[in-house]
Amino acid sequence: MWPATGPGDAGVRLSEVSAGGPGFWVELRNSGAVPVDLADLELATPAGASALLSPGALAPGDVVVLEGE
């Protein structure tokens, strides 16, 4: 569920999603005031598809784009 609700990740928001089709992607933004470690955060769909995010810090104001297949 977004915004993320785990410890220390309150600043992570799902900020943009592509309209679908080829080149599907989502953008996550850290709207908080402190860096957030993305390790062990999971992005999941109602259909059961999911992906664990790679470890790494997302600085305040930074974005990361996740691309699908």
C-alpha positions, 0 to 999 in steps of 0.5 A: 500500500502506498504511501509506504507504511513501514518503519522509516519509510513514511516519505516514500510516495508513488508519484507517477504511473505510466498509462500501461502498454509497452514500457510500463513504469512507476516513479517513487519519490521521497517527499520526506526530510530524511533519506529512506533505504529502499531495501525490503520494500515491495511493490505489488499489484492486486493480480499478485505480481510483485517486485522487491526494491533494490537496496539503496538510499533515496535522498529527500526530494529524489525519485527512482523510476522502476520499469516493467517488462 
